[in-house]
Each structure stands twice: as C-alpha cells, then as structure tokens.
C-alpha cells in the first residue's frame, strides 16, 4: 500500500481539466487534426481570419497547441494577445507593441528596431525582419472588445476609434492619413515596398458576438471573407483524445465506455453524430485519471469505471461547480437554513419540465445571482448569449432534473407536514377543549355521584336503623315473620338475637346490591361517552382519507396526461432522428466517395513528385553540350523545388548564383552569416572572399564545381530567402540533388 502511494505521488495527470493547452503542450493536444490543418491554411492564405465558436469548444487550445506550431514551420511568428481593459491598463495599441517586443526577444530575433511611437502599419513595413518572417497577431477572447471595452468610458470614447483605425490600416494595407503625403507624393525617400501586405491578423471570439463584428465590416471589408467556426468534438475525436492521451493505459472497450458518458441515449454508438464538449471531456477524464493515479497508476480498467460510473463523475463535477458558484454570492443566510440558490436557479430556469435544456433571459430579479452565473460560465457549465443563459451540456440535464424533483418532493413533504399540523391544530384544539369540557363534566358528575352515593349510604344506614325500629315496634316479641331477600324467603323471629343479626345482614346485602347497580350505571354512561368520541375521530380520519384519495386520483390523471405528452415528444424526436440519420448516411456516402477520390489524387501527386525528383536525380547529361566544363571530374549539383513558384518568381535556373564554401577556420564567420534567409541581400562579395569558395557553372539543368576535394561544404543558393544546405563530398565527382526551398524550422 505504501509503494502504491509513493508511486502515485510521482505520476501527474495528462488531462488539464478546465485549463487551455499551451504551445509547449502541443504534443499532448489530440483530436483536432482536421481543424488544425483547415485553420492553418486559412491563416496562411488570408490577411484576416476570424475564428468563432461556442464557449468551451477549445478555441484557445486549438490556436496555441494546434495552429501556432504549424505556422512557425512556415516562417510565421504568431503573437497571442489578450487585451486588458482595466482603468490602469495601457492604451490598446501600446499593449500590442509591448507583446511584440516581448515575443521578439523571447525567440532571439535580431531586429533593427522595436515598435515605438510609429503606427503599426509603418513598423511592420519598415522593419527588415518582416521581409522574411510573417507576423501574425492573434487576438484571443476578442469578444471583450464589445463587453469590457464598451462598458469603460475611457476605452469606449477615446481608445476604440484609434484602435480600429490602426487595425483597419494594417488589415486593408491602407496608408495612415498622417503618412499619405509622405508616401504618395514621394517627397522623402521610401526604403521599403509599402504596397505589399506584411502582417496577418486573427480574431478569436465567442460566436454569439459575430453580429457585433458585422457592424465594423464597413471599416474592415476583409471581415467578410475568411471565417472558421469551431464546433464541439464528435465521438470519434473524443475517442482519439482518450486513447492517444492514455496510450497503453487504456483498452479500446474502456475508451468507448467513457465516450458513451456523453450521450443520454442508451446503446447509441454512432460516434460521428455524437456531440462532445471538449471542456466537459477534459474534466471527466481528469477525474478518472486522478482516481487511476491514486489507486496505483495502472490502467483505466473496467473495475475502476464501475467504481466511478458516469452519474458519480458528472454529479461530482456538477456539485463542485454549483457549490463554488453559490459561495461567490454576497447573500447572508441563516445558519442551518442555507440554500444553494445557484443550484435552484439552474434547476428551475435552465431545464424544462421534461428535462431538456432551455434558454433563460436574465431579469432584474436575477441580479444577486450574477456572480454565481459568472463562475458557472468560467467553468463552462453555462453559456451566455447577450442577456440569455443556457446549459452547455445535455448530459447534465438528467442529473439536474433528478435533483429538482428530489428538492420539490422535499418541499412538498415539508409543506404537507405543515398543512397536516395546521389542520390538526384546527381540529385538535376544539377537540381538546371539548375533551377538557367533557372531562370537567365527567369530573363534576363523578363528584356529584360520589356525594350522592355518600348521602345514599348515610340515608340507607339511617333508613336501616329506622326500618329495624319500626319493624320491632310493629311486631310482637317472638312473632314469626317471613322475609324475602334477593329472591329467597327466610323465617325470623322478632327480637330473637340470631334472627335479628340475620335480618341486618340481609338488609346490608340489599344496600350493597343497590350501590353496585348505581356504579355499573355510571360506568356504562362513561363507556358510551368514550364510544361517541372515538366515533367522531373515526369520522374525521375517514374524511381526510377521502380527500387524500381525491388528490391521488387528480395526480394520477395528470401523470397519465404527462405520459401521453412524453410519448408524443419521443415519437417526434424519433422521427427527427431518423430523418437526420438518413441525411447523414447520404452525406457520409458522398463524403466517402470524395475522400476516396482525394486519396487517389494524393497518391498520384506523390507519384508524380517522386518521378520528377528521380528524373532530376538520375539523369546524366553528356559532356559535349557543356564546353569548357569537365563534367566527368566535377561535382554535379542539381536543385529542385517542392513548393510553388513563389520561391523563385521570374528567376531562371541559369541566373542563380550558387556558392560552394568549404568548412574551415577561415570561413567560420562567413558561413555563419550565410546561414540566413534574406530576401535578396545575399552579400555575394563576402561569399566570394571565402577561402577556396567556388561558384557553380550551369549547364543543362546541372551546376558543376571543378577541383572539389572531399569534405564538408555549405551550399548557398542566392535566390528568394537565400536558402542554404550542408553537404558532405566523398569523391569530388559525385552527383548531389538538393531541395532549394528554405529549410523548415
């Protein structure tokens, strides 16, 4: 266990979560090859390119890790700029110039000057560096020019007009007004070709701000031409990201299982139709990778995915986001009664009753929630479009719906409990009063009965003595008398002691029987009152149950209606899906056909290219047409170009000067200077001074160098960009073929 813990401390995740990829992380950026190639081509072919897409689609990562490295290989220098709009920020044009200087120094370019007080147009035209290197100014998150800038009076009224004028001149290659007289009337010597475009511009912003850019198209007509919309990934691209990032640490089955997280339709396996938000993909994979590393750093196994299923991961990510958003609110809540107001907002405003995403227009009542909404926007859970917001991920909707139903049921339970308590209070208080009254009455009656019983006992005792005296007074001594007590007859003799005692007992028995009957009657009356009370309670309970049954019947009816509506919606969605699937199948067939033709053309192009190179490489020209050249004993050099004519416009091969300079101590400085990509300034006098330097003699497509000894040489081709190559000569009369296009760096 200890070993695995130590191992996990040394492993770092390859997924960045919500962070954007940098240019240094280009080797870890996968899934966007087609988009990278398409956008790079647009930037290379156009002066201005606008890149737009929804929030969270990965525009910054595509530029940093995808496009910038490819542009550098084509002699381009990208400058990524995110403008600041704080009160203490420099003016917008100064911010651009500051980034230009920092990047030039960072990559070690030698320049005659840095941008200072001159216009951007003038700087890019006069600086020699931009003759061979194309500057590309990339404005990232440029929608802030319409939000933060316009909300600040300083930028809105003063700096934006100047900024747009500078960019307009740069993009459309318009001479700035203050320089027109100087450049057009040629009153001063102009040391550069100001008619040729120098810099390229890229605007990257959220797609909901595209209409805002249409408003400035009159100033910058180029806005209409080169546009690139970045869409979310599809399932195939997500699969590529997962498999190429984890490499041997994941199997195809587990990778497909993770891709299935991004659909709410079970069994959906047509990945080309699946939409995956890159921001959520990165968060999900970062979560899984964290658990993988903490469990020992092994593979992403089926066991690990079963331990952390889709619902667990998505709920964890979602709960963390809404908790952070709620914590950003400036609202005091009572301890123990705190509510997650942002979560409630999402549940009630951003999904329908069926659980589908919906747009919501923010109002005055939502002002307190805006800090939380901003947090969710930064975490790519909410997308803002002007004053409307919506969820960015469909896969979160079921989780949000479950939470909403759970919260609503809890609210209903609490409300029902309060209602029951209130209803109970309405009935119990009167019942308590009635019960209290009944108890008081019963107590009073019981006391009265007790007093009556005592009086009765006293009266019976007195009556017993009185009856006995009366009996003795009316019957002579020794008289025989028959007494009927309790249904039994007995004979007594008056004034006989035993008979009198027996008589007394019989009279006392009669008194006890009478008392017992009185008590039994009181007990029966009490039981009757209790039964009446229980009957009333049963009637109240029956009434409540009847009301509950009516509510249940109503809810059942509503549920049936909802189910019928859902069935209609599902039927419509299924029909729409089938229509889209058919269209997709048709487009897929057409695409496959075109792609097959495209591959055939690529193969033909490659074959032709190889044939041309081979023909140049192997053709040997007879010596007879080359007078004064010892073709057999000279080094033969053939050149060709892999790219188009832009590398040698108007220059025929026989007009090119090619120098062969040997590597030695005397030539070190000259060779170092020759390793540049100048436009047309080759400094040939300096090349001619090199010790044992030779100039190629042209004949029939080949350059010849006589008396070449074996060793290491620099070939300097004096054409566009001043290409150079290093070669090693083995015999002195072999044939060498080189590509004269400047090396890619």
N, C-alpha and C positions, 0 to 999 in steps of 0.2 A: 504493500500500500504506500509506503514511503517512497519507494522508487518511482511509482507512477506519478506521485505528487511532484517530485523533483523534475521528472520528465515534462510534466505539463507546464512547469514554470519556464522551460526553455523554448517552448513552442508558441509562436504567435499566429493569430488568425490571418488568413489570406483575404478575408472579406472585410470591407471598410464600413459596413453599416450605412449611415447617412452621409459619410464623407464623400467628397468628389475625388476621382482619380487625378493624380498629378502626372506631369510628363515623365517624371522619374519612375512612375509605376506603370509605364506603357506595357511592360512585359507581363503584367497581371490583368490587363484590360482585354476581355474577351466578349464575343457575341455581337460585335458591331462592325465586322469587316466590310460588309457591303456599304453601310452608311459612311464609314471612314473613307472608302475609295470614292464614293459619289461626291461627298462634300469636298474632299481634297481637289478633285477635278474642277468643281465649280469655282473654288477659290483661285486655282491656278489660271483659269480661263477668263475670269471676270475681275473688273476693278472693285466692284462692291458685291458682297454676298450677304444676304440676311438669313439667319438661322433661327427658326422658331419652333416651339413645341410646348406641350403642356408641362406644368410644374412636375418635377420628379422624373422626367424621361431621360435625364442624363446628358444635357447639352454641354455642361462644363466638362464632364469627364470625356465626352466624345472629342471635344476640341483639344483638351490637354493631352490625353493619353493616346488618342487615335490620329487626329489630323496634324498636330504640331510636329511630331517626329517625321512624318512623311514629307511635310513641307520643307523641313530643314535639308532633306536629301535633294531637293530641287533648287538649292541656292536661295531659299527664302528664310527670313528671320521674323518669326511671329512675336508680337508684343501683346500679351494679355493685359487688358486694362479694365479695372472696375472703378468707375468714378465715385468720388465721395461728395456728399452734399451737406456737410456739417457747416456750422457758422464759421468755424476757424479753418476750414479747408481752403487750399489754394484755388485759384480760378481754374476752370476746366482745362483750358489749353496748357497751362503750366503743369497740371497733373500729367498730361500726356507726355510732355517734354521730359519730365522727371523720370517716368518709366522708360522712355527711350534711352536716356543716358545710363540708367542702372543696368538695362539688359545689354547694351553695347559693351560696357565694362565687364559684365559678368562673363561674356563669351570671348573676351580678349580681342575684339576687333580694333584695328588701328584706323582712326578717323582723323580728318583734318580739323574738325570742329564738332562741338555738341550743339543741339538746338538751344538758342538763347532767346533774343528778342524778335528775331525774324519770324515770318509766318511759317507754318508747317509746309505749305506748298513750296516756298522758297528753299527751306532747309533740305527737303528731300531731292530737289532738283540740283542743288549746288554741291552737296557732299559726295565726293568720289566713291565712297563705299557703296552707294546705292546704284552705281553703274553695273556692278556685278552681283550684288545681293539685293533681292526684292524684299522690302519691309512690308509686313502685314500687320496692321493694327487691328486687334480683336477686342471689341467692347463687349464684355460679358455682363449678363444681367442688366441689359441696357434698358429694360422697361422702367428702371428707376429714374430715367430722364423725364418720364411722364408722371411720376408719382412724387418722389422726394424732391426733385428739382423744382417742379411747378408749385409745390407747397411752401417753398422758401422764397420770399420776395427778392432776395439778393440774386439768386440764380435765375428766377423766372423773368425778371425785368431787365437785368444787366448782362448776365453772362451767357444765357442761352442764345441770344441773337448772334453774339460774337462766335460762339462755339459752332453753331450751324453754318455760319459763313465760312469759317476755316475748313470744316469738313466738306462743304459743298465745293469749294475751290479745289480741294485735294482730290475728291472723288471724280468730279467732272473735268478736272485739269483746266480750271479757269484761272487766268492770271488775276491775282488780287487787285482791287481797284487802285490801291496806292502804288502799285508797281507797273500798271499798264503803260503809262507814258514812257517809263524807262525801257520796257521790253519791246513795245510795239514800234516806237519811233527810233530805237537803236541809238539813243543819244550816248549810251555808255556801252562799253564792250561787254557782251554776254559770253561767259566762259562755258556755258553748258547748253544742251539742247532742251529748252523749256517746253517744246511742243510734245515731247514724249512723256507718257504717263509713267510715274515712278512707283508710287505706293499703292497697296491694296488695303481695303477696309472690310471688316466683318462685323456685323451687328448680331448679337445673340440675345434673345429675349423670349418671354412667355407669349404664347400665341394669341392670348386674349387682347394683347396690345397691338396686334397687327393693324387694326383700323387707325390707330394713332399715327403710325408711320405713313399711312396713305395721305395724311394731311400735309406732310412735308415733301411729297413727291414732286411738287412744282419746283422746289428749290434743288432737289436731287433726283432728276429723272431716272438715274440708274437703279433706284429702288425697285423699279417695276420688273427688272429682268432676271436677276439671279437669286432664286429663293430655294431654301431647303427646309422642309418640315420634318422634324424628328418625331417619329411615332414611338409608342411603347414597344417593348420587345414582344416577339411571339414565343410560343412554347419551344420551338426549335432553338432559338437564340438563348433562351433560359437554360435549356439542356446543355448547350455548348459552354455557357458560363460555369455551370455546376461541374461538369466533367473536366474541363480544362483547368479550373482553379484547384479542385481537389485531386486531380490526376489519378494516381494509383490508390488514393484513399477512398474511392467510392466506386461501386459497381453500377452498370447501366440500369439495373432494376431499381436500385435505391434512388438514382438520379431521376428516373421517370416518376418515382413516387413523390419526390419533392416537387417536381413540375406540376403534379396533379393538385398540389395545395392551392394553385392559383385559378381554380375554377370551382364553381358551386354545383356543377352538373356531374353526378357520379358516372364513372365509366367514359368520360369524354377524353378521347385520345388523339384527336386531330390537332396536333400541336401548332400547325401553321395558322389555325383560326383562333388560337388561344392568345389573349392579351395579358401581358405581364408587365407590371410597373417595375422598372429597374430599382427604384428606391425600396420597395417592399421586398423584392427578391434578395437584395443585399442584406436587409435586416433579418429576414428569415434564415438565410444561410449563415450569417454571423452568429445568430442564436444557436443554431445547430453546431457550428464549428466550436463555439465556446464550450458547449456540453461535451463535444467529442474530445477536446483538449483536456478538460477537467477530469474526464473518465480514463485518461491514459494516453490520448493522442493516436489511437488506432484508426480503423476505417469507420466511415459513416455506415454503420450496419443496420440491418432491418430491426434488430433488437433496440438500438438507440432510437430509431424513428418511432417504434412502437411505444417506447417510454416517453417520448416527447411528440405526440401526434399534432396534426395541423391545428386543431382547436386550441391546444395548450400553448403553442408557439404564438399564434395570432392573438390570442387573448392576452398573453403576457406583454407582447409588444404594444397592443392597443391600450391596455390598462396603464402601462408606464407613460404613454403619451398623454392620455386624458388626465392622469394624476399631475404630471408636470404642468399641463395647461391650467388645471384648476388652481394649482399653487401659485400661479402667476397673477391671479385675480386679487384686486385690492378690496376684498369684502370681508367684514367681520362677521363670523358666525358663532353661535353659542357652542361651547364645548359639549361634546356628546350628541349634538344635533347637527353637525356639519354635513352638508350635502355637496356632491360633486356637480356643480352647476353646469360645467362644460360638458360633462358626460350626459346630463339630462338634455342639454341643448342638442347634442348630436342625435340622441335617441328620438327626440320629439320633432326635430325640424329637418333632419337630413335624410330620413328614410320614410317611405310611405307605410301605410298600414299593412301592406303585403310584404314589406321588407326590401323594396327596391330603392336605389339611390334617387335623390331628387334635389334640385337646386332650391336654395332658400335666399330670399332677398333680405339683407340685414336692415333692421329698423332702429328707431330711437331707443326702444326698449332693450336692444342688444348691446348698447354702448359699454356696459360694465363687463361684458364677456369678450370684448375685442382683444385684450391682452392674451387671453387663453386661445382665441381663434388664431392669433398670430403665431403662437407656439405650435399649434397643430399644423399650420401652414408650413412653418420651418421644418417640421418633421415629416412633411409630405403626406399627411393624413387628410388634409383639407386643401382644396384648390379654390382660390379666389378669382373671380371674374368680375371686375369692377366692384359692384356692391353685392354681388351674389356669391354664395359659397356652396360647395358640394364635396362629398367624399371622393377621394381619388381611387379607392379600391372597392370593387364589387365584393370581393371575398370577405370583407369585414362586415358587410350588411347583415348576414345571418346572426353573427355574434351580437351585433348591436340590437337586433330585433329581440333575441333571447333575453338580453339584459333589460330591454324596455318592458317586455311582458312580465318579467320577474318583478321589476320595480312597480309596475302598475298593479300587479296582484297583491303585492305587499301593501301598497297604498289602499287598495280596495279592502284588504283584510283589516287594516287599522281603522278605516272608515266604518266598515261593517261592525267592528267591535265597539267603536264609539256609539254607533247607531243603536246597537243592542243594549249597551249600558244606558243610553239615553232613554230608549224605550222601556227598559227595565225600571229605570228611575220613575218614569211616568206612571207605571203600574205598581211598582213595589211600594212607593211612598204611600199612595192611598191604601194599599193592602196592609202596610204596616200600621197606618192609622186605624184601619178597620180592625186589624188584629189586636192593636192596643185597646181599641174600644171594646172589642169582644172580650179581651182578657179582663178589662176593668169590669165589664158587666158580669162576666163569669165569677170574677173575684167578689164582686158585690153580692151576686146571688149566692155564692158559696158561703160568704159570711152570714148573709141573711138566713141561709138554710141551717148553718151551724147554730145561730141564735135561736132559730125556730125549733131546732132539734133539742137544744138545751131547755128551752121553755116547755117543749113537749115532754121531755124526760121528767122535768120538775112537776109538770101538771099531772103526768101519769103516776108519778110517785105519790103526789098528794091525792090523786084520784084513787090510787090503790088503797091507801090508808082509809080514805073516806068510804070507799065501797066496802071495805072489810068491816068498818064500824057499822055501816048501815046494814050489812049482812048479818052481823052478830045481833044487831038491835031488832031485827025483824024476824029472826028465827030463835025459837026457844032452845035452851041447852039440851043437848042430846038428840036433837031432831035430825032425822036422816034426810040428806039432800043429795040430789044427783046433779053433777056439774059436767057440762060438755065443753071440753077444751081441746082445740086442734083436731076436731072431729072425733074425739074419744070421750066416751062417757066414764065418769068415776063417781063413786059414792063417798061422801064425807059425813061426819057427824059434827054438828056445830059445837064449838068450844072444846072439842077434843084436840089436844095439842098436836098429835100426829096429823090429824086431818087438816088442821089449820096450816101447818107447815106445808103440806102438800098443796093446799089451796094457794098459798103465797107463791110457790114455785110455778104453778100453772099460770098465775097472773103475770109473773115476771117473764115467762116464756111468751105470753101474748104480746107483752110490751116489746121484747126483742124482735119478734117477727114483724111487728109494725114498723120498728125503726129500720130493719133490713129492707123492707119494701120501699121506704122513703129514700134510702141511699141508692138502691137499684134504679129507682125512677130518675134521680139526679144524674147518675152515670149514663143512663140511656140518653137523656137530654144532651149531655156533653158530647157523646159519640155522634149524635145527629148533627150537631153544630160543626164538628170536625169534618164529617162527610160532605156537608154543604160547602165548606171552604175548599176541600180537595176537588170537588166537582167544578167549582169556579176556576181553580187553577188549571184543571184539565181543559176546560173550555178555552181559556186564554192561550194555552200551548197549541191547541188544535187550530186556532185562528192564525197563529204565527206560522205553523207548518203549511197551512193553506196558502198564505201569502208567499212563502218561500217556493212552494210548488209553482205558483203563477210566474214568479221571477225566473225559475228554471225553465219553464215552458217558453217564456219570451226569449231567453238567452239561446235555447236550443233552436228556435226559429231563426234568430239572427245568424247563428253558426251555419245552419243549412244554407241560408242565402249567401253567406260569405263563401262557403264551399262551392256553390254554383258559380259565383263570380270568378273564383280562382280557377275553376275548370275552364271557363271561357278564356281567361287570360292565358292559361297554359296551352290551350288549343291554338290561340292566336300566335303565341311565341313559337310553338312547334311549327306552325305553318311558315312563319317568317324565317325560322332557322332552315327549314327545308328549301325555301326559295334562295336564301343566301348560300346554302351548301351547293345547290345546283349551279349558281353563278360562279361560285369558287371553283367547282370542278371544271366548268368550261374554261375559266381563266387559267386554271392550272394546266390544262391540256395545251392551250395556246402558248403559255409560258414555257412548258417543257419543249414544245416544238421549236420556239425561238431560241431557247437556251442551247438546244442540240445544234442548231444551225450556227449559233455563236461559237460553240466549242469547235465545230468543224472549221470555221473561219480562222480561229486562233491557231489550230493545227496547221492550216495552210500557210498562215502568216509566218509561223515558226519555221516551217519547211523552207519557205522562200528565203527567209532571213539567213538560215543556215547555208542554203545553196549559194547565196551571194557571198557570205563570208568565206565559204570553202573555195568558191571560184577565185576570189581575190587571193586567198592564202596559197593556193596550189598552182596558179597559172605562172609559168615561167616564160618570159619574153626572150626572143632570140637577140643576141648581141648586135646583129648587123644594123638594126634601125637606130642604134644609140651610139653615134660617133663620139670619139674622144672619151668613152666610158668603158673601163674594163669591167664588164658586167659579171664576168666569172669570178674575179678576185676581189669584188667589193661587197660590203654589207648591203643587203637589199631590205628596204623598209617600205611596206605597203600600209596605207591607212584607209579606214572606212568609218562611217558614222552610223550609230544605231538609232539616232533620233532624226528629226526632220531638218529641213533646210535652214531653220532659224539659227543654227550654229555656224553656218558659213555662207550667209547671203551674198551673192554676187562675187564670190571668190572662187576662181577655178583652181584645180589642184596644182597646175604648174606655177601659179603665182604665190604659193605658200612657201615661206622660208622655214626650213626645219633644221635645227641645230643639234649636233651630237656632241655632248660635253662630257669628257671623262671625269670620274670622281678622283680627285687628288687634293692635296692640301692647298694648292694654289687656287683651285676653283671653288673652294667651300663657300665663300661669301657670294660668289656669282650664282652658284646653284641654289643657294638659299633664297636669293631674290627672285630667281626664275620660277620658283615654286609658288606662283600666284596665278590668279585667274583674271588678268587685266582685260579691259575691253578691247583696245587696240594699241595700248602703250607697252610694247614688248622690250623696249630698251635694247635694241639689237647691237648698238655699238658696244655695250657692256658684254653681250653674249659673244661678240667677235673677239673680245680681249681674252676670253678664257683660254688657258693653255691647252694646246692640241685640239681646239674646237674645230668642228667640221660642219659645212653646210651641205645639205643633200642636193644631189643633181637629179633632176626629174627626167624620166623617160618612160613612155608607155605605161603610165599609172604606177610607177615604182620610183622611189628615191634611192640613190646609190651613194655610199660613203666609201671612198677608197682608203687603203692602207690602215684599216681599223685593227688594232691589237685586242686580244681577249681582255675582258674586264667588265667593270660596272660603269654604265653610262646613263646620263639624263637626256631624254629626247624632249626638246622644247618645240612645240608646234605653234607658230606665230599666226594664229587665226583667232576668231572670236573666243573670248575668255582665256586665251593664252594657255591652252592645255599642255600638260607635260606628262611624261611616263618614264618610269625607271626600267631599264632592260639590262640583261647580262649577256655579253657576247662571248661565245665559246671558241669559235674558229676564226671569225673575221670575214667570212664569205657566206654566212648562212642568210636565210630569208626570215624576216620578222614582220608580223602583222599586228597592228595595234588599232584600238578604237580611239579615234581622235576626240570624242566627246569628253569634256572635263570629268574628272573622277567625281563620284558621288561621295559626299562627306556628311 
